[in-house]
C-alpha cells in the first residue's frame, strides 16, 4: 500500500510575478488567465451532460478508487478544501494540511503529516483526466533502489496538447529506436505530474524547489538559473546529443540521491490545467 500526497498549493490572488511570466513565456501566454480564485477548486466538466466539478475532485476520486493507495493527504488551503470535502466521500481517509511555503516545504509537510515511512506518491491537483490505471502503471514501473522516480511520456503516445514543446532526448534502448522524433535519432517527451519518492532520502532538498520553480524553461530568467547548474548538459542538448541516461546521472549528482526517469504510456498525467484555453480544450474533447 502506498500513501498519496496531493499538492494543492496555490495563490488565491495573482501578483506581479505572474504578470512577468505571462509576458515572457510565449508558449504559455494565457497560462495566468484563470483570474482570482483557488485553482484546485476551479470547476471543469469531463463528461457530456455531467455537472462541472473542481479539478481536485477528479484526482481525489481516482486515488480513492485505486486499491494500491492507502490514504490521501492534501496540502493546500485548509479552510476551502475542508468546506468542499464536507459533502464528499472518496472511499479512503483524507487529511488536509494547510500550505505554508513553496513546493519543497509543502511536500515535506505533507509527507510528515501523512506518517509515511517509505516512498510516497506525490500527485498534482490539476490533472483531471488521471486514471487508476495511470497510477498503477507508474507505480509498477518504479522498481529498484532509486530515491526519486519521475515519469516521462513519449511524444508518439498521442499527447493532446502539442503546442507545448517536447523535451528531445536520445534513447539508448534498442527497442525504442523506431519511435524517433527527429533526424538526430532523438525522441520527444513530456513530463508527468507525479513523483514517487521518500523526500527524506533526497540529500540536496533545496534543488527540488529550484527545479520546480524553473520547470518552465522558456522564461528567460529561468533559463539562466538552470544554465548555471546544467551548462555542460545544455550544451550537449543543443548539439542534439543529450540522452535519458545523461539527464538521470546529472539529476542524481545534483540531488545527491539516485534519480530515475520512468517512461509510462499514460498521457493523462501529462495533461495538467494551467489556463482557460486548457479548460476549453478539455471540455471540447467531450
N, C-alpha and C positions, 0 to 999 in steps of 0.2 A: 504493500500500500504506500502511496505517495501523498505527501502533504502538498497542497497548492496554495500559492500566494498570488492574489490578483492585484496588479499595480494600477490603482485607480487615482493616483495623484493628479492634481491639475489646478490651474488657477481659475478662480471664478471671474476675475476681470483681467483683461489684456493690459499690457503695459508697453512702454516704448521699445523694449527689446523685440516684442512680437512684430511691431511695425518695421523694424530694421530687417528682420528675417523675411518678411513679406516682400520688401523692396529688393533685397539682394538675391533671393533664391528663385530663379526663373522657372524651375521645374515645379515649384510648389507655390505658384503665385497666388492661389486662392486658399492656401492652407489655413490662413488665420481669419477666415470669414465666418467662422462658426458664431462669432459675436459673444456677447456676455452669456455667462452660464457655465455650468459644470459639465464638461464633455461626457463623462461616463453615463450621465443621465439624459443625454441627448436622445430623443426618440426617433427611431427609424423603423421601416416596415421591411420584413423579409419575405413574406408570403402574400400572394394575391388575396384580397378580401380580409386580411388579418388587420388587427389594430397595431398602431405603432407602439413599440416598446423601447425602453432605454437600451443603449448599446451594451451596458454591463449585464443586462438581463440575459442576453444570449450566451454570454461567456459563463455566467453562473449556472444557467440551466444545463449547459453542456457538461460542465465539471460535475454537477450534481448527478448526471446520468452516466458518468464514466466509472465503472467498477474499480479501476485502479486508484482512483482518488479517495483519500481517507477523509479529508475535511477541507474547508476553504477559509482562508484568512484574507481579508480585503484591507488594503492600505489606501486611505483616501479621506474625503470629507465625511467624518463620522456621523454628524447630525443628519446630513442629507441622505446618506446611504441607509442609516438605520430607519429613517422615516419611510423610505422606499421599501425596505425589507419587511416592514410590519405586515404587509399584505402578500408576501411571497413565501413559497415553500420549495426549497431546492434539493430536498431529499438527503442533504448532507449538512453537518454542523457548519454554521457560518459565523465568523467573528469579524468585527470591524475595528480597525485601529486607525486613529487619527494621523493623517500625514503630517510630517514635520518639516523636512528639508528637501534635498534633491533626491534623485533616483537612488543613489547608494544608501543614504540614510534611511529612506523608506523601505528599501529592500531588507536592510539589516533589522529594522524594527519588526517588519512582517515576519521574518524568519524566526526571530527571538520569541515573538508573541505566539507563533504557531506551535511552539515547543518541539520543533523539528530537531532531529539528531543527525540526519543524513542528508543526502541530496533532496531538494525540493523543486517543484515545478513552479516557475515564476511566469505568469501569463499577463499580457496586456489586456486592458479592459475594453479596447475599441476594435476587436476583431469579431464582429457579429456572426460571420459565417463559419466559425470554428465548429468542429465536429468531434464526437468521441473517438472516431477513427483517427483523426489527425493527432489527437493527444496520445492515443495508444501507439500509433505508428512511430511517433517521435521518441517516446519513452523506450520502446522496444529496441530502437537503434542506438540508444545511449548505453552501450556496454563498454566494459573496460575499466580503466583506473583514472580516467580524466577527472579534473576538478570542475571543469566548466564546459558544458555542451551547448552548442549554438546551432540552430537549424538554418539551412540554406535550401532554396528551391530552384531547380533548374528551369531556365527560360523556356525550354521546349515542352514543359508540362502543361502549358496553356494559361500562363499568368494573364489575368484580365487587363490590369492597368499597365500597358506597355509604354505609357508616356513617361513613366518613372524609369530612369536609366538602369541598365543591368551592370552588375559587378562582373567583369570579364576575367576569368582565371583559367589557367591551364589545368587540366585534369589528367594526372598520370596513370589513372586506372585504365587498363586496356579496353575494358568493356564499354567505356564511355566515349571512346574516340569518334563514334559515328554522330554524336549529338553536338557538333561544334557550332559555335556562334559566329565565328568569322574565319577569314583565310589564314589566320595565325594559329588556328587549332584550339582557340580558347572556347570555353562555354560561358554562357550568360547565367547569372544567378541573382536572385533577390533574397534578402534576409527575412527570416520568420520572426514572429513576435512572441517567442517563448524562450526561456532559458532553463536548463536543468543543472542545478549547482548546489553546493554547500558553500555559502559565502564565507564561512569561517576558514575554508581551505584556500581562499584566494589571498595571497600574501600582500600583493600591491592593490589593495581595495580602491585606492584613490583613482586609479586609472579607469575603473569601471564607470565612475561618474563622468570623467573626461570623455571617454568613448561614447557614452550616451549623449552627452551634450554636443559632440561634433559629428554625430552619425549622419547628419545631412551635409555631406561633404561639399556640396556646391555653394554653400555660403562662404564668401571669401575669407573671413577671419577664422572659420573652422578649418579651411584648407591649410592655413599657416600653422595652426596649432597641431594638427595631425602630422604635418610635414616634419616638424621638429622631432617627433617620435619615430617616424617611419620613412625618413628620406631615402634610405637605400632601397626599400621595398617600392616606394612610389616611383623611383627612377626605373626600377625593374618593370613595374606595371606599365609605364609609358613606353617601354621597349617591347611590350606585349609578351613578357616572359615570366610574369608572376604566376605562381601555381597555388593551388589549395594548400599544399604542404608548406610552402613558403609562409603563407599567412598564418597557419597554425603554429609554426615554430616561432614567428615573431611575436604573436599574441601571448604565447606561453612564456617567452622571455620577459616581456613587459609586465605581465601579471605575476610573474614568478610562481606560476602554477601551470598545470597541464591543461591546455585549451584544445578543444576538438570541435571541428565543423561537422555537422551531421546533415547529410543530404536526405531530404524527405520529399515526397511527391504530393504533399497536401498543400495545395495552393491557398486554401482557406486561411492559413496562419500568416500569409503574406499580405492579405487584403485588409489593412487597417483603415480606419476612417479619420482623415485629417482635415477634410474640407467639405463645404456644401456640395461641390461637384462630385466628391466621393459618395456622398449620400445619394445624390441624383443618379449616379451610375449604378449604385447598388440597387436602388428601387426600380430602375429601368430594366434590370435583369429579370424581374418577376414576370 
